[in-house]
Every structure is written in C-alpha cells, then in structure tokens.
Amino acid sequence: MALRILDRGHARYPNSIYLILCRGEILSQVGDVVKAIKCFEEASQIENTQGNPLPYINAARTYQQLSQPCSALSHIAVALQYDSFLPMTYVDLAQIYLNLGRTKDALQGLDYALTIARHCSEIRDVLTARTIANIQLELEEKEGITRANSNSAI
C-alpha cells in the first residue's frame, strides 16, 4: 500500500528526493535491497539535490544489511564529503567499523559525533552506540586475555 502511494507521488513529483528516499527505505525494510539501492542511486542523481548525503547514508545502511562493509564504507565516505556534521553518519560508520573489528576506530568516530550532536535524540543515539562499542571493546580485551592465557599454558 505504502509503495503504491509513493509510486503515485513519484509519478507526480519525479524530482522529489524525499519520495524516492522513502520508497528506497521501505523497499529496504521489506527486503528488496536491489530496488532500494536503485532508489538511493536515483536520488543521488537528481540535479538540484546533488551533494545531499542522505542517498549515500541510506545506501550505506542497505549495504551494511547485506554484509558488504566495503560498499557501505565507500558510501559513508561520500556522505561525509557532502556533510561531515551529521552525528548519525558517524554512528553508521561506527557500526561498520564494529562489524569489521575496528572497535577503537568506532569509538573515535563516536567521540567526535558526541561533540557535534545538538539534539537530545542525537546525543542519546550516539551514547547508545558508544555503550555498545565499549561492551565490544571489553569483550575483545577479555578474549585477548583468554587467548593469551591459553597460549601461555601451551
């Protein structure tokens, strides 16, 4: 139903980046990631909205769902080139880093995100991501200690 409404809106307003992004987001949520990525690519090509980071952020999230961190990273990099002051972009970057095992890089990005967050919701989201990253760091350190202890017993 929502897709039909967005399709009608897109037919009427073909250059509305937000209609295209909403369509892509819904497609991503229902699992049609190929069409979702096509929507995000289409949104990034709209002439009057080039330089908008949102298509790249959404594409990065979709690539992250597909467990394609290299593609996700490249899209986040473009988003950061267009706007390096969106705290949630750093949260997305941190999630990619965490999945790659780059926990300290994730924490560094989240520390920066906290300095640029302006709204309570942004601060809450950054602090939540930072808590998760800290838990992962603790687990990695315990794993390192356990691994070191098991190696010394040999």
C-alpha positions in Angstrom: 0.0 0.0 0.0 2.7 2.5 1.0 4.7 1.7 -2.1 1.7 2.3 -4.3 1.2 5.7 -2.7 4.9 6.6 -3.1 4.8 5.4 -6.7 1.9 7.8 -7.4 3.7 10.6 -5.6 6.9 9.9 -7.6 4.9 10.0 -10.9 3.6 13.4 -9.9 6.8 14.7 -8.4 9.6 12.8 -10.2 12.4 15.0 -8.7 11.4 14.7 -5.1 14.4 13.2 -3.4 12.4 12.5 -0.2 9.7 10.5 -2.0 12.5 8.4 -3.7 14.4 8.0 -0.4 11.2 6.9 1.4 10.5 4.4 -1.3 14.0 3.1 -1.0 13.7 2.9 2.7 10.5 0.9 2.5 12.0 -1.4 -0.1 15.0 -2.0 2.1 12.8 -2.8 5.1 10.8 -5.4 3.2 14.0 -7.0 1.9 14.1 -5.8 -1.7 17.5 -4.3 -1.3 18.3 -4.3 -5.0 15.4 -1.9 -5.8 16.2 0.0 -2.6 19.8 0.7 -3.8 18.5 1.7 -7.2 16.2 4.3 -5.4 19.2 5.6 -3.5 21.2 5.9 -6.7 18.3 7.6 -8.4 18.0 10.1 -5.5 21.7 10.9 -5.7 21.4 11.8 -9.4 18.6 14.3 -9.1 20.2 17.5 -10.3 19.0 20.0 -7.6 19.9 17.7 -4.8 23.4 16.6 -5.7 25.6 16.9 -2.7 22.9 15.7 -0.3 24.3 13.0 1.9 21.1 11.1 2.6 21.1 8.9 -0.5 24.6 7.8 0.4 23.8 7.2 4.1 20.8 5.1 3.2 22.7 3.1 0.6 25.5 2.5 3.2 22.9 1.2 5.6 21.5 -1.1 3.0 25.0 -2.4 2.1 25.6 -2.9 5.8 22.4 -5.1 5.9 23.9 -7.1 3.0 27.1 -7.6 4.9 29.1 -5.6 2.3 31.2 -3.3 4.5 33.4 -2.1 1.7 30.5 -0.7 -0.2 29.0 0.6 3.0 32.2 2.4 3.8 32.6 3.9 0.4 29.0 5.3 0.6 29.6 6.7 4.1 32.8 8.4 2.8 30.8 10.2 0.1 28.2 11.2 2.6 30.9 12.7 4.9 32.3 14.6 2.0 29.0 16.3 1.5 28.2 16.9 5.2 30.7 16.0 7.9 28.4 17.4 10.7 25.7 14.7 10.9 26.2 12.8 14.0 24.2 9.8 12.8 26.6 9.3 9.9 29.3 8.7 12.4 27.0 6.2 14.2 26.6 4.4 10.9 30.3 4.5 10.4 30.9 3.1 13.9 28.5 0.2 13.2 30.5 -0.6 10.1 33.8 -0.4 12.0 32.4 -2.6 14.8 31.4 -5.3 12.2 35.0 -5.1 10.8 36.5 -5.5 14.3 37.8 -1.9 14.3 36.4 -1.0 17.7 38.8 1.7 18.6 38.1 3.5 15.2 34.4 3.2 16.0 34.9 4.8 19.4 36.9 7.6 18.0 34.2 8.4 15.5 31.5 8.2 18.2 33.6 10.6 20.4 33.6 13.1 17.5 29.8 12.5 16.9 29.2 13.4 20.5 31.0 16.8 20.1 28.7 17.7 17.1 25.4 16.3 18.3 23.0 19.1 19.0 19.7 17.4 19.9 18.8 15.1 22.8 17.9 12.3 20.3 21.2 12.6 18.6 23.1 12.5 21.9 21.1 9.6 23.1 21.8 7.6 19.9 25.5 8.4 20.0 25.7 7.4 23.6 23.8 4.2 23.0 26.2 3.3 20.1 29.2 4.2 22.3 27.9 1.9 25.1 27.7 -0.9 22.5 31.2 -0.2 21.2 32.6 -0.1 24.8 31.0 -3.5 25.5 32.5 -4.9 22.3 35.9 -3.5 23.4 35.6 -5.1 26.8 34.8 -8.4 25.2 37.7 -8.1 22.8 40.0 -7.4 25.7 38.7 -10.4 27.7 39.1 -12.5 24.6 42.7 -11.3 24.2 43.4 -12.1 27.8 41.8 -15.5 27.5 43.7 -16.2 24.2 46.9 -15.0 25.8 46.4 -17.3 28.9 45.6 -20.3 26.7 48.7 -19.7 24.6 50.9 -19.4 27.7 49.6 -22.7 29.0 50.9 -24.5 25.9 
